[in-house]
Amino acid sequence: MDLKAFYTKDDLMEPLPQFRETNPEERQMLLIKKLRMCSVVFDFKNKTARSNLGKEIKRQMLLEMVDFITTDTTWFSEEATVEMLDMVASNIFRPLPPKRQKQPWDTDEEEPKLDDAWPHLQIVYEFLLRFVISTEVDTKFLKKHIKGKFIVSMLDLFDTNDPRERDYLKTILHRIYGRFMSMRSFIRRAINHIFFKVIYRDVRHNGIAELLEILGSIINGFALPLKTEHKQFLRNVLVPLHKLPTLASFHQQLTICVTQFIEKDSSLSGPVVLTFLHFWPRTSSSKEVIFLNEIEEILELCTTEQILKIHEPLFRAIAKSVQSQHFQVAERALFLWNNDIIAGFTHDYRDKVLPLLYPALHENNKHHWNAAVHSLTFNIVKMFLELDQVLFKSVCEDFQNAFSEVAKLKEARFYKWEKIRELARANAPSQPDLEEHIKLQILERPFPAELLKKVETPVQMEYPTIEEHLEQDTKGSME
């Protein structure tokens, strides 16, 4: 059988026998010839009849080779392996189309742009997957040909717009990671490099969710105690990914990775939560809800002692979310007390939690516009009252006194500045070098009483007593 170094699209029109019609000793040469012919790449924007015929012939040839390496046990040789990897590289390693700049009016629900060449790419990826998992291939021999350049080129393809291609890449890379132990460290570093570009160069990337899925299974296999390298990966890569504006597209996979670290070493929960608070969103309500969801999952894995170490900054952040004017954020923050861990901590350390939370509850009770938030706030107030009514009244009084002190300080500061203004009024006429318009501004200032706006002392939060709660519950049961 004649072999060429390179084949053209016209060569694909040459009829070739199928593997089952060929003698076993000739199948190796036929496989190599078909691999070289399938290295020819078609332009799928060309819709001519001849081009469509060539595409279909190549597709049938690829399907036949997938079936051959799956069912036959005599195909493996060094020359065939090199030709297979060359054919795969010719088809999948290509420049990706440029990304369209995301506009403010774009939504995440928009349909992804699919690759026109997918009819061929899908079969090539299936071929590569069957090749990688095949037991006929010697792992030591394969290491010589699947090197760092091949892995990096595969990782570059994760930025494709086509989710079907990213799914195949995820499966194949995970298989390679599991099969080649010597390449594991290199693969992790290469993935980290992609994340660093996304985090610190503000580069958009389509494959973050798929890469995190791979890392989720990798983290699950980390041995204890965790290595310093793995803890640095959590601190320098996973946690900073939370600050990206595209967090919603991969937060589920990211949460799994973070919680797996904490499941393996719960002492990491404190630093992780404190860093979350540093990255806490200020203007994005959707991200704030995501943060609250993840904080709840992390707290479920913490011990009481670990929560106690970070309770002050933690509950201050939660209190800000409780009094958010965005009702979804406020509702999600108030729903945290449906969690047994948070409710139990609040029960045991109510003297530490209530002073941090009371100003937000008071603000919601008096000024929040949403009825559901009002109802949830009342339930939290009722919980604290049932736990310790004396403590609740004491915290309420402390809040009133602190507010009064602030109002007095504001008033005193105003009158100190007003004395300075009075001196300026008295001295203005005797200043010959002072410009006339400045003199008029000083002399015509209104009387202090007109400027001073009295700060009203907040009305004490109206809350029912425990006896009134019991009466309401009794009436409800009778009705």
N, C-alpha and C positions, 0 to 999 in steps of 0.2 A: 504493500500500500504506500503510495507516494505521499510525502509530507512536505508542506511549505512552512517557512518560518512565519509568514504572515498571510492572512486571507482577506479577501475583499467581499463586498456585498454580492458581487456577481458569482463568487465561488459558492455562496449558500444555495444557489439554484441547482448545483450539482447534486443528483440523487445519491444518497448514502444508505447502505444497508443498516438495519436495526441490530442491536446487540444480540438479540435472541436468534437472529438469522446468520450470525457470524461464528466461525470456529473459536473456541476458547483461547487459542494461542494468538489469534488476530485481534481480540477485543481490546488489548492494551493499546495497540496502535490506533484502532478506531476511536477509542476514548480520547486519546491525545489530539487526533485530528478534529474531532467534534469540539473539544475544549478550545482549540485555536480558532475554529470558525465562530464559536459563540463569543469570542473576544471582540468581534465586530460590533460596534455600537451604532444604533439607529437613531435618527432624529424623528421623534414622534409628532412633530409639527408638520412633517412631510406626509401628505395623505394620498400620494399617487398609488396607483394599483400595484406597480412593481415593488414599491417600498412596503406596502401593506403585506404583499406576498412574502417578502423577505422576513418581515417581522414575525409572521405566523410560522414560517419554517424554523426560525431561531427559537421561538417559544416551544414548539414541539420537540426540538432537539434538547432544550434545557430540561423539559419534563422527563424525557427519556433518560437523561443522565442522572437525574435525581432518583428515579426508580432503580437505575443500575447500581449506584453506589449504596443504595439501601438494601437491595436483595442479593447482590453478588458479593462473594467473599474473596475474589481473586483480582480485584482491580488495583489493589494498593501497590505502588512502587514509588521510588524517589522521583523519577521523572514525571510520573502522573501527578504527584502531589505538587510539584513546582508549577506544572501547567494549570492545575486547578486554582491555585492561589493567584496566578497571573490572570486567569480568566475572571475571577471574582474581582480583583483589583481594577481591571479594565472597565468593568460594568458599574461598580458601586462608587469607586473613588473618583469623584467628579466635582467641579465647582458648583456650589449651591446657588440658586437664584438670589439676587439681592432682596433684603427685607424692605417691605414698605414701611415708611416712617409712621409710627402709631400716632393717631390724631386724638385730641381730647374727646371727640364725639364717638370714637370707636368703642365698641362693647366687647367683652370677653366671649360673648355667645356667637361671634361671627364664625362662619364656616372656615376651617383651615384650607389653604390652597394645596391640592393634591398633585402629586408628580405625574405628568403624562406618561412617563416611561415605566410606571408601576407594573404593567403586565409582564415585563421582563425582569424588573428589579425584584419583584416578589419571589419569582422562581430562583433567581440567583441567591437571594438571602436564604431561601429554603435549602438550596444546595449547600451553602456554607454551613448552615446549622447542622445538617445531616453529616457533613464532613467533620465538623468539630467534635460531635458526640459519637462518631463511629469508633467501634472497638477495634477495627482493622488497622487504624492509624497508630503507629508507635509514638507515644508522647515525647520521648527523648528526641526522636527524629523531627517531630513537628516543631520543637522549640527552635531548631536551627532556621526555620523559615517564617514562623510567626514571631516577629521581633517588635521592638519598640515603635518603629516607624509605622508598621501595620496597625498597631493598637491606637496610636495617635491619630492616624487617618480615620479609623473607625469612630473615635471620639468626636472628631470634627463633624462627622455626619449627623450627630445627635442634634445639631442646630437646624436640621431640615424642617420644613413646614408640614410635612406629611406625617401624621401620627402613626400610620401603619408602618412606615419605615423605622420610626423611633422604637416601636414595640419590638420589631425583629432585632434591631441593634441591641436593645436591652437584654433580650434573651441570649443572644450569641455572646455578648461581652460577659454576661454572668457565667456562662458555660466555660469560657476561656479562663476566667478568674478561678473557677473551681478546679479546673484541670491542671493549670500550670502554677504551682505554688511559688516558683522562683520569680514569677512576674507580678505577684500580688501587690508588693510594695510599689512597683512602678505604676501599676494601674491606679492605685489610690492617689499617688502623687499627681498623675496626669489629670484625674478628675478634680483634685483640689485646685490645679492650675486653672481649669475652666471656671470654678466657683470664684476664685480670686479675681479673675477678669470681670465677672458679673458684679461682684460686690464692690471692688475698689476702682474699676474703670467705667462703671455704669454701662456695661455692655448688655444688650438684650440677648437672651438665649432661649430657644424653644424647648430644649431637652432637660431642663432642670428637674422636672418631676420624675422622668425616667431614670436619670442618674441617681436621684435620691432613693428610688425604689431598689436599685442595685445596692446602694450603700446600706439600706435597711437590712437586707439579708446578710451583708458582710458584717455589720455591727452585731447582729444576732449571734454570729460565730466567734466574736472576740473572747479570748480567754481572760480569766480573772487571776490576779488583779490587773486592771487596765493599764496598758503601757502609757508612758508620758506622751508619746506620739499621738495616741488615740484621744487623750484628754485635750491636747492642743488642737486636734481636728474639731472637737466639739466647741472649744472656746473661740477659735479663729475662723471657722468656716460655717458650722451649722447655726450658731447663735446669730452671727451678723447677717445671715440670709434673711432674718426676720425684718430687716429694715428696708428690703426691696419693695418698690411700689407694686410689683407683680406677685406679691406673696400669695394672693388668693388662688393662683393657678397651681401652686405646689405645696400649700400649707399642710395638707393631709399627710403627704409623704414625709415632710420635714418634721411634723409632730411625732410620727412613728420613730424616726431616727433619734430625736431628742429623748423621748420617753424610754427607748431601749437602753440608752446610756444610763439614765437614772435608775432603771430597774437593775442594772448590773452594779451600780455604785450610787447609793442614795445620797452620799455626802456631796455629790455634784449638784444637787437640787438647789442649794442656797445660792452659789455663784451664778447658776443659770437664771434663776428668778431675778436676782439683782441686775443682771445684764439685760434681761427682758424689760425691766422697769426703766433702764437707761434708754432703750430703743422704743419706749412706749409711744404709740402714735398720738399726735396732737391734733391733726386735722382730718384724719380718715376714720370715719365711724365703722366702716366695714372691717378695716384692719384691727380696730380696737375690739370688735366682737371676736375676731380670730384670736387675738392675744388672750382675752378672757377665757375662751374655750381651752386654750393650751395651758394656761395657768391652772385651771381646774384639774386637768389631767395630770399635771406635774404634782400638785398638792396631794392628789390621791396616793402618790408613791412616797410621800414624805412622812417622817415620824413627827410626833408632836414637838419634840425638842428642836428639830430642824426648822419647823414653821416658826417656833418661838424666837429663833435667832433673827429672822427676817420679818417678823410680824409688823413692825412699825412702818417701814417703807411699803410693804405689801398692801396693808389695809388703807394706807393713805392713797395709794393709786386706785384701789378698788372704790374708795369713797368718792374720788373724782369721777369715776365712771358711773357711780350710783346717781350723782346729781347732773349727769350729762343731759343736755336738752334734746339729744337724739334718743327717742324713746326705745329703740332697739338696743342701744348700748346700756341705757339705764335698766331695762328689763333683764338683759343678760347678766349684768352685775348683781342685781337683786336675786336672780335665780341661783346664784352660787350657794345660797343658804339652804337650797334643797339637797345639797351634797352632804353626806353624813360626816365626812372628814372635817369640812369647814364648819358645819353646825356643831360638831363635837368640840372643836377647838374654841369656838365662840362660847360654848357653854362653860368650858373649864377656865377660860381666861377672859371672861366678859369684862372684867375691870380694866383690861388692856385694850380690848377691841372697841368697846362702846365709846370711850372718849374720842377715838379716831373717826368713828363712823357717825356720831351724833350730828355734827354740823351738816352733813349731807342729807341725813334723814329729815332734819328740821327744814332745810331748803326745799326738799321735795314736797314735804307736807304743806308748805305755805305757798309755793310759787310754781311747782311743776304743772305743765299744761295737760299732761296725758293722764287719763283716768286709770288705765292699767298700772302705770307707775305709782300713782297714788295708792291703789289697792295693795300692791306688793310692798310699798313702804310701810303701810299700816301693819301688814303682817309681820314685818321685821320688828317694828316698834312693839307690837303685841308680844312677840317672842322674848324681847328683852324685859318687858314688864313682868311676864310670867316667871322669868329666871330670877330677877332681883329688882323689885320695885323701888327699894331704898336707893340702890345704886343708880337707877335711872333718874330719880329725882335729883340726886346729888350731881350727876353729870349735867343735867338740864340747868341747875342753878349755877354751876361753874361756867357754863356757856353764856348764860345771861350776864354774869358778872364780868367775864372777859370782854363781851361785846360792849358793855357799858364803859369799861376802862378805855377801850379803843376810841369810843365816841368822845370821851373826855379829853384824851390826848389830842384828837383832831381839833377840838374846840380851843384848847389851850394854845396849840400851834397857830391857829388862825389869829387869835388875839395878839400873840407876840408879833406876828408880821404886821398886824394892824397898827400897833404902836410905832413900828418903823415907818409905816405910811403916814401917820400923823406928824411925825418929826419931819418927814419930807414935805408935807403940806406947809408946815410952819416955816421951814427954811427956804421954800421955793421963791417967795417974793424978794428975798434979800440976795439972790444969786443973779448978778447982772449978766453973767456970761451964758446963762441957761437959755436955750432956745424957747421961743414963745409956745410952740405946740407941745413941748414937754411940760412947761409950766401949767398949761391948760389941762393936760392929762392928770397932773398931780392934784391941782386945785379942784377939779370937777369930779373927782372920784366919789361914788355914792357912799352914803353912811354905812359903817360896818354891818349894822343890823340887816341891811338889804342884801349884803353879800353873803352873810353867814347862813348856810342851810343846815338847819338842825338835823342831826342824825337821829332818826327814830329808833328807840330801843325795840328790839324784836319782840313780837308777841310770843309769849311762852307757848310751846307746842301743846296743843290740846290732846290729851290722851286719857282714855278711860282707866279706871282703877280695876284691880283684879276682881273686886266684887261685881262691878258692872259687866265685866266679861262673863262672869258666871251667870248673871241674870240673863244676858243676851243668849247664851248657850241654852239655858233652861227654856226660854221662850221659843227658841228655834226648835227644840226637840218636842215641845208641846204642840207647836203648830204642825 
